[in-house]
Amino acid sequence: MKVGSLVKYVGSAAMYRDRVGVVTQTYGFIESERLDSALVHFVGLEGKGRDAPGPAGPPGDGLHPMHFSEIEVVNAPDVPIF
């Protein structure tokens, strides 16, 4: 998993199910040296879900924090065409 990877959500939250996004940043949630999470941009979900306004103010940047176990890298043929 690296910045620029095309990923599909495979976790259990219905809002993100089968969504495809792009990794914009990877980071370690517990230990900064051990990468285990990513910020993923999902088109159309700006300001919703994990990007929704919180007590610290409205992020609204379209970046959703995801653990690596919730997303998997996909190849172009695996991406649905609408």
N, C-alpha and C positions, 0 to 999 in steps of 0.2 A: 504494500500500500504506500503510495507516494503522492505528492502534490500533482494534480492534473489527472489522476486516475478516474476513470468512469466507474461508478459504483452503483449497485442496486441494494436497496434496503431489504434485509431478510429477517428483521426482528419481528416483534409481535404487535407493535402499535399500528392500528388500522389506518391511521392518517397517512403513514409513510409507506404502507404495503405496496410493493411492486414499483415504487418510485425509483427513478434513476437520477443521480446527481454527480457532481464533480467535487473531488477532494481539493480544498483550498489551503488547508494547513493540517499538519499532524502534530500531536503533542502527547506528553505523558501526563495522565490525570493524577496519579499517585506519586510517581517518581518521574522527574523531568527527563532523566536519561533513558527511560524505558518507554518507547512510543507505544500507546495502546488506544489512542482516540484520534478523531479527526473532525475538523469542521467541514461540513458538506453543504454545498449550495444546491437546493432543490428548486427548480423553476416553478413559480406559481405558489410557493409556500412562504413567501416573504411576510414576516410579521405573524406567522402562525406556528402552532406547535412549539417546539423548543426555541424558536426564534421570537415568540410572543413577548410583549412587554412584561417586565417583571418589576420587583421592588426597586431595583437600581435604575430603572428607566427603560425606555423602549429601544431594544437593539435594532430590530427591523432591517438588518443588513442581509437577510436571506441565508445566513450561515447557521446550520443546525449541528450542535455537538453530538457526535455518534461514537460509540465504542466500536472497535474493530470487529467484535463478534456480531454486531448488528448490520454490517455492510459487507458486501463481497465485490471484488473487482469483476467487471464484465467486459467482454469483447464486443466490438461493434455488431457482429451478427446476432448477439443476444438481446440487443436493444429493440424494443417494439417500435414500429413506424406507425404513426397515426395519420 
